[in-house]
């Protein structure tokens, strides 16, 4: 069984690696500052930073080149 993850960032890094990520992990949702948390992509919800604590994940995969910002 694949690890349950949240993906942080849906920019170019995610787009380039989306197929690999989805083969290796069970993506349960996304976190991205530019997208409203009410949106759904591929049947998965967006989480605000505050809501991350409430979700059932094992890891957060950071797919952003702006992680220092």
N, C-alpha and C positions, 0 to 999 in steps of 0.2 A: 504494500500500500504506500502510495506517495505521501510525502509530507504535505500538510495543509499550510498554505502560505497566503499572506497578503502581499500584493505587489505595490510598491511605493514608486510612483512615477510612470506615466504612460507616454513618454516622449519617444525620441528616436531610438534610444537604447532598448526600450521595451519592444518597439516595433521590429527592430532587427532580430531580436531573440525570442519573440512570442511563441513560435512553434516549439523551440527547444524547451522553453520554460513550461509550457503546457504538457509536454511529454514527460518532464522530470518531476513535476509537482502537481498537486491539486490546488489550483488557484481558487480561493474562496471569496476574494474581493480585492478591491483596489483602494489606494489612497493617492490622491493627486490634488495639489492646491489649486489647479486651474479648472477643476471640474466640480460641479455641484454634487453633493453627496446623494441627491435624490435620483441621479442618473443610474442607469443599468447598462452594462456592456457585456455581451456574451452571456446574459443571464446572471451576472454577478453584480453585487452592489458596491457602491463607494462608501468608504468609512471616513469620518472626520478623525482628526488626531484624538479627540476626546473619546470617540466610539471604539477605538482600537482595543482598549482594555476590555470591552464587552464581547469582543468576537472570539471565536474558538479557533485559533491558529497556532502553529508551531514555530514559524519563522516569518520574518518580514524580509522580502527580497527587494533591495534598493536598486532601481533601474533609472537612476538619474545621474547626470554628470554634474549637477548643481547641488550635490549633497552637502557642500560646505556652506551654502547660503542659508 
